[in-house]
Amino acid sequence: VGAAARGRVSGRVVAARRIPRGQPAMSEEEYEAIEACVKEDEVFAGAMARRGVTDMSLLMVDPWCVGLPSEDESSERGRFSRPIFWVKASADDDNGYARPVVGVEVLVDMYSMTCIRVVDLDADAGRPPVPVPPADPARHWTRKHLEARWPSRGVKPLHVTQPEGPSWRVAGNRVEWQRWSFRVGFTPQEGLVMHTLAYADPTRDGPAGAGTPRPVAYRLSYAEMIVPYGDPRSPHVRKNAFDAGEDGLGRNAHELSLGCDCLGTIRYFDAAVATGDGGARVIRNAVCLHEEDFGTLWKHRDWRDGAEEVRRARRLVVSFIATVANYEYKFAWHLYQSGDIESEVTLSGVLSTGAERPGDAPPPWGTMLTNDGLYAPTHQHFWVVRMDMAVDGVANSVVESEVVADPPSPQNAHRGAFRAVATPLRSERMAQRDVSHTRARAWVVTNEARRNRTGRAVGWKLIPGGNCAYGGREDASIARRAGFLRHHFWATQYRADERFPAGPFPNQNVDEGVARIAAARDAPLVQADVVLWYLFGITHVPRLEDWPIVAFERVSFKLSPAGFFDYTPAIDVPPQEFVQTRTSTHCESGDCGDGGCTAEGGACCGKEDGAACARSRL
């Protein structure tokens, strides 16, 4: 790969280098070209005909990277794809994933856009092909099909209005909200990037009582995600997509819709990504910024005198949504008035299915969705979040915190004592750790030069949420490409060229990436510029209830202040008086007012009581 950087103003190449291994991510132009070349191949057409597929207009070709590159599929030998196939029941069918076509392997040379290898596994083995499953009546998910099948539930309208406007201030890509400040960024590989997060500390002096802005993190991003499948048979064994590095999360971002993807008063940010031919494509409304009521922030009632106080919680949501093949992912950063930061991923979409011979024993690696051969393999979704921390500056250290039971002693006669123990992680090799919910294990980034009112170093804590471990063996082929799967947490010293855990070009690349490099060099992490990498995910054992569409499943973790403030920063949140809500206005089309924007027939933007939106260019 030849990598070059151009000046933002001059447009001239200011840096260039050759990267010996890997291929760039697939482009949307290549997706279309791969589908076209496969459908035109005569050998492939013969294999499809043996399975009863003759109308190529109904064939769905999902271009996948090679997944587990063999020696003749290495990046040095070319640029390749191994597509996977489904066939729709008719031209207006909305779910071709109900009819997978298996037993045919194709290798596409993406430079020449030709099929250089077509293998019919069933024909070579002298057996009849696995039948394409019949069209499942329950496969539909689009409105035109659902309205004919299901009566309406009768859900009443829910209006979210902010008559006095939102609590944020936006200038370009800089956002200020409830003592938080940050900048919104966007890249084709990572999508949304949060820059220069700081909190104006009310416990310390500041201009006009606003508090002193204190840095928390320099850069937060979803650096990679991988979806390994547990079925060892073709084609599932090659389903090991690096969705950021092989496809691009930002490149596949949606143009978000008011009232559907985001609700209430909205600020949108447009994004621009490069196209395969070197041009640029603008994604309108790529990033959504909005506030949400989030229940009770804090409450207490003194049972002695009846004194009572309660505060409603408000959170700021910064998010984008990407479609990668059959799955949708919503990536969100939540900022809270309590000083907490939450990273949340929600996933939806359609299962990547396979087919089995009717009457055969169900395979142990997945779930049968019908009695006619439709099958969904067990798989996992993992995300790696890269956090370039700056807790009151860049001279930070890393400490592991966990709860342990005290040994029996005269002081612990009832044997119920337990305590939190802090262990410094002084080097990169030490800082490769795993989640332990039984020990409430967490990791704290501290600044030894800054102290709170008790004399302890200020810090910010990574608190795991739901998580899982990679289901395959440690010596699995995919584990070499995804060395970051071996541990949930690792910390490294900042390097400008280490932004991605599997390297910038994981496509057709077998390098282990940053995890291996960090373990080998073992740089110190005491009063250093520290970067955290956190792996979190879910194991998806498909259920019948996941068909035909997977309802959003959520997984998250938190970054919380740990001795950073001298007392709770949420103490100054004002009480919220009851206000009678009013019906929001609806407009037919066009611009609704100053800074407002809406699609035709959408909710009103900019008028009193309407759901407002505005847009910035990143």
Secondary structure, 3 states (H helix, E strand, C coil): CEEEEECCCCCCEEEEEECCCCECCCCHHHHHHHHHHHHHCHHHHHHHHCCCCCCHHHEEEECCCCCCCCHHHCHHHCCEECCEEEECCCCCCCCHHHCEECCEEEEEECCCCEEEEEEEHHHHCCCCCCCCCCCCCCCCCCHHHHHHHCCCCCCCCCCCCCCCCCCEEEECCEEEECCEEEEEEEECCCEEEEEEEEEEECCCCCHHHCCEEEEEEEEEEEEEEEEEECCCCCCHHHCEEEHHHHHCCCCCECCCCECCCECCCEEEEEEEEECCCCCEEEEEEEEEEEEEEEEEEEEEECCCCCCEEEEEEEEEEEEEEEEECCEEEEEEEEEECCCCEEEEEEEEECCCCEECCCCCCCCCCEEECCCCCEEEECEEEEEEEEEEECCCCCCEEEEEEEEEECCCCHHHCCCCCEEEEEEECCECCCCEECCCHHHCCEEEEEEEEEECCCCCEEEEEEECCCCCCCCCCCCCHHHHHCHHHHCCEEEEECCCCCCCCCCCCCECCCCCCHHHHHHHHCCECCCECEEEEEEEEEEECCCHHHCCCEEEEEEEEEEEECCCCCCCHHHHCCCCCCCCCCCCCECCCCCCCCCCCCCCCCECCCCCCCCCEEEEEC
